[in-house]
Amino acid sequence: MGKVVSKMGRAINRFNVENRAHRVLERDKPTAAPKFDSNIQDLKRALELDPMLVEKLNKKDSHLDDRLKNVYVTSEDRYIDYDLKRPQSDDRTLPLDRKIVEDFEYGFKEPVRVTPGRCTLRQAMKFITDHQGDPNLWTPKKIAADYKIKEEVVEKIVSHFMSFQIYIPDINSKDNILIQAKTKLIDENKEKQKEKDKDKEQT
């Protein structure tokens, strides 16, 4: 059904298409697109300055045509072949150091000189770890004095950041837990058996 409708619509659109095209072409000028208010205001200002502006634009200016004929564009670009300029000799020295460039410890090169009020990532990790290990010795005041950082900044760093701690579980801990659980069950069973024996003796 959809195919039939599409065929019918196509036939209707193409009906008498040549005559309709000729009618459009025979018109004097096509209808212009609507203009914005700002464009209309600019056109009014231009007409106030020069009322003959529209006629000048529609009229061919022979003087401008003559000047346009004297305009030429010349290019002075040159193709530079850099391979020809390089010395083509087999005596060129090869690099002596062929080692692979090692990555930096923290992923980037650390600065040699640190401005006061700032610290490197290595320094930050150092005083954070020191504070975690001994907070009474490495207080924010002491860290701020050693690294020349504001005490408020150090307090925020120490309170919000901490270094990772590696926890290695004991291999024998699982066996110890099982042994403790077994002994506890054995003791409970012994106590229950004793209570049963007492009840039998009393009866």
N, C-alpha and C positions, 0 to 999 in steps of 0.2 A: 504493500500500500504506500509506504514512504517513497519507494522508487518511482511510482506512478506520479505522485504529487510533485516530486522534484523535477520530473520530466515536463510536467505541465507548466510549472513555474518558470522553467528555463525557456520554454517555447513562448510564453507570454512576454517575458523580458526581451526576447529577440524579435518580437513582432514589429515590423515596420521600422527597424533600427536604423536603416540608411536614411530614410526621410527625416527621422528625428535628429540624426546627427547633422544633416544639412541645415535644418532649422536653427540648431544651436550655433553652427558656424556662420550663418548668414546674419546673425544679430550684430549690432554695431559694437557693443562692448558688453562683456559679461558683468553681472552684478558684483560690485565690489564687496569685500568682507567688511563687517562692521568695525569701526575704529574705536579705540579707547578714548576716554575723555581727555586724557593728557595729550594724546596725539592731535586731537581736534583743537585744543588750546594752543599747541605749538604752531599748527598751521595758521590759525588766526593771527598770531603774533607775526609770523613771516609775511602774511598778506598785508598786514598793517605797515610793515617796513617797506615792502615792495609789492604794490598791487599787480604788477605785470609778471609776477613770479611764475604763475602757471603757464603763461604763454611762452616765457623764456625756456621753461623746462621742456615743453612740447616742441619747440622750434629747434631745428638743427643749427648748430653754431659752426660755421666753416672755419673760423679762426682757431677754435679748439681742435678741430680735425687736423689742421695743418701743423699745429704744435705736437699733436700725438704722433704724426708721421716722423718727426725728428727724434723720437724717443727710441733708444736702443739699449739693450741689456747685454753687457759683455761679462764673461766670467774669466777670472784670472787664477782660478784654483789649479793647483798642480798636484799630480799624483806622486806621492813620495813612497818609494820602495825602500823600506827600512832594512830589508834583508841584504840589499846591495851595499848599503853603507857599513854593515857590520863586517868586521874582518873575518874572512873565511880562511882560517888556518887551523891546522891540526895540532899546533903547539900550545893551544889554550890550556891553562891550568885547571884541573878538575878540583872540586871541593875535597879537602882532606878529611873533614869531619863528616862521616856518613852515619852517625848514630841517630837513632830515632829520638825525636824531641819528647822528653818525658812530660807528662801532665803535672800541673801544679797540685799541691796537696789539697787545697780548698777549691780547685777548679779555675782559679785565676791568679795572676801575679799579684803578690802583696806589695803595697807601697813601701818604699824605703823610709820615707819621712812621713810621719803622721802629725797632722795639725792638732794643736791643743783643743780639747773638747770633743775629739773623735777617737775611735779605736779601731783596730783591725779585727777581722774575724778570729784570728788566732788569740789576740789579747782578750777578746770577749769570752772565748771558750775557756781561757786560762782562769780569769777571775771568777767566772760562773762556777767552774769546777772547784776552785779554792773555797768559795763561799759555801758550796754544798758540803765540802769535807769538814770545814771548821768555821761555822758562821760566827762564832764568838771572836775568833782571831781576825778573819777577813770580813770586817763590817763594811757597809756601804761607804762610810766616812773614810776608812783606810784605803779602799779601792779607788775612791774619787781622788784622794791625795796622790796615790802612786801613779795613776794613769791620766791625771789632769782632766778629769771629766766632772761634770756637775753631779753633786750628790743625789739630786732628785732623779736624774737620768739613771744613775746606777741603781737606785732603789727600784725603779720600774723594771729595769733589765733583770735584776736578781729575783724580783717577785713573779715575773711573767715568763722567764726562760730558765731552763735547766738542762744539764747535759744528760745524755743517755746513760743508763746503768745496765750493765750486762748481768743477767741472772742465769747462773749455771746450776741446774737442779742436780741433786745428789743421786748417783746411780743406785745406791743402796737404800734410798729413802723409801722406795716402793716395797722392797722386801721387809724393811723395818715396820712399815705400816701394816702389812699383812700378818707379820708375826705378832704384833701388838693386838690386832683384832682377834687372832686365833686364841691367844692366851686369855683374852677377856671372855671369849665365848666358853673356853674350858672352865674358867673360874666360875662363871655363871651357872654352867651345867652342874659343877660340883656342889654349889650351894643349893641348887634345886634338889639334887639327889639326897643331900643331907636332910633337907626339910621333909622329904618324902619318907625317909627312914625313921625320923622322929615321929611322924604321924602314925606310922605302922606300929612302932613300939608302944605308943600311947593307947592305941586301939587293942 
